[in-house]
Amino acid sequence: MPEIKSQSMAAMAVAASALRAQQGRMRVIAENIANANSTATTAGGDPYRRQLPIFRPTKVQGAEGVQMVRVDPDQSDFKTEYDPGNPAADANGYVKLPNVNSLVEALDMKEAQRAYEANLNVIETARVMESRTLDILKK
């Protein structure tokens, strides 16, 4: 019986690590979406740069979970738009826009939400299985 409980606890710990990682990912995506239309505060300056969550495997109760270890800037090029009246325009009248694609961010958010929900289901299933196993052993 201790092995059943430890396997169940390990499954829940792995799922909990994934919940934390996906929660962090959703925060980063929300920040990207919030800044998708921002411009630089100075003429010719760089606008908001899309952020990317970086994950790595991590040991969790003898099993392998996941952890968001940092957030890195996306080094892809900024979009530009000709708008000479904009205070952020450079000497040629071009404004740099964030390298954020709202459609990509929305799809990433949906994927993160689904992963979050799947890990909640893992925790619930492990809890139910443990409870039913204990009920059987009591009989």
C-alpha positions in Angstrom: 0.0 0.0 0.0 2.8 2.5 0.6 3.9 2.0 -3.0 0.4 2.8 -4.3 0.3 6.0 -2.2 3.8 7.0 -3.3 3.0 6.5 -7.0 -0.2 8.5 -6.7 1.7 11.3 -4.9 4.4 11.3 -7.5 1.8 11.6 -10.3 0.1 14.4 -8.4 3.5 16.1 -7.9 4.4 15.9 -11.6 1.0 17.3 -12.6 1.3 20.1 -10.0 4.7 21.0 -11.4 3.1 21.2 -14.9 0.3 23.4 -13.5 2.8 25.9 -12.1 4.7 25.9 -15.4 1.6 26.4 -17.5 0.4 29.2 -15.1 3.7 31.0 -15.6 3.4 30.5 -19.4 -0.1 32.0 -19.4 1.2 35.1 -17.5 3.9 35.6 -20.1 1.4 35.2 -23.0 -1.0 37.7 -21.3 1.9 40.2 -21.0 2.7 39.7 -24.7 -1.0 40.2 -25.7 -1.2 43.3 -23.5 1.8 44.9 -25.3 1.0 43.8 -28.8 0.2 47.3 -29.9 2.6 49.3 -27.9 5.3 51.5 -29.4 8.6 52.9 -28.1 8.6 55.8 -25.8 11.4 57.6 -27.7 11.8 58.3 -31.4 13.4 55.4 -33.2 13.5 53.3 -30.1 12.6 49.7 -29.7 9.1 48.7 -28.7 8.1 45.8 -26.5 9.8 42.6 -27.4 7.8 39.3 -27.3 8.8 37.1 -24.3 9.2 33.3 -24.5 8.9 31.0 -21.5 11.7 28.5 -21.2 11.0 25.1 -19.6 13.2 22.3 -18.4 12.7 18.9 -16.8 13.0 18.7 -13.1 12.9 15.9 -10.5 9.7 15.8 -8.5 9.3 13.0 -5.9 11.4 10.5 -7.9 9.6 11.3 -11.1 10.3 13.9 -13.9 8.2 17.0 -13.8 8.6 20.4 -15.5 9.6 23.9 -14.4 9.6 27.3 -16.1 13.2 28.4 -15.5 13.2 31.8 -17.2 11.7 34.1 -19.8 13.8 35.0 -22.8 13.1 37.8 -25.3 12.1 36.7 -28.8 14.9 37.9 -31.1 12.8 38.0 -34.3 12.6 41.3 -36.1 10.2 44.0 -35.2 7.5 44.9 -37.7 7.7 48.5 -39.1 5.0 50.8 -40.3 5.3 54.2 -42.0 3.8 56.8 -39.7 5.8 60.0 -39.7 3.5 61.7 -37.3 4.0 59.2 -34.6 6.3 60.3 -31.7 8.1 56.9 -31.9 8.9 57.3 -35.6 12.6 57.3 -36.7 14.1 60.0 -39.0 12.6 58.2 -42.0 9.1 58.2 -40.6 9.0 54.5 -39.7 7.7 53.2 -36.4 8.9 49.9 -35.0 6.1 47.7 -33.8 6.3 44.8 -31.3 7.2 41.4 -32.7 4.0 40.0 -31.2 1.4 38.2 -33.3 -1.9 38.3 -31.4 -3.2 35.2 -33.3 -0.1 33.2 -32.3 -0.5 34.4 -28.7 -4.2 33.4 -28.6 -3.3 29.9 -29.9 -0.5 29.6 -27.4 -2.9 30.7 -24.6 -5.5 28.0 -25.7 -2.8 25.4 -25.7 -1.6 26.4 -22.3 -5.2 26.3 -20.9 -5.7 22.8 -22.3 -2.4 21.6 -20.8 -3.5 23.2 -17.5 -6.9 21.4 -17.6 -5.3 18.1 -18.5 -3.0 18.3 -15.5 -5.9 19.2 -13.2 -7.6 16.0 -14.6 -4.5 14.0 -13.8 -4.6 15.2 -10.2 -8.3 14.4 -9.8 -7.9 11.0 -11.4 -5.0 10.1 -9.1 -6.9 11.3 -6.1 -10.0 9.2 -7.0 -7.9 6.1 -7.7 -6.1 6.4 -4.4 -9.4 6.8 -2.6 -10.9 3.8 -4.3 -7.9 1.7 -3.6 -8.1 2.6 0.1 -11.8 1.7 0.0 -11.0 -1.7 -1.5 -8.3 -2.4 1.1 -10.6 -1.5 3.9 -13.1 -4.3 3.0 
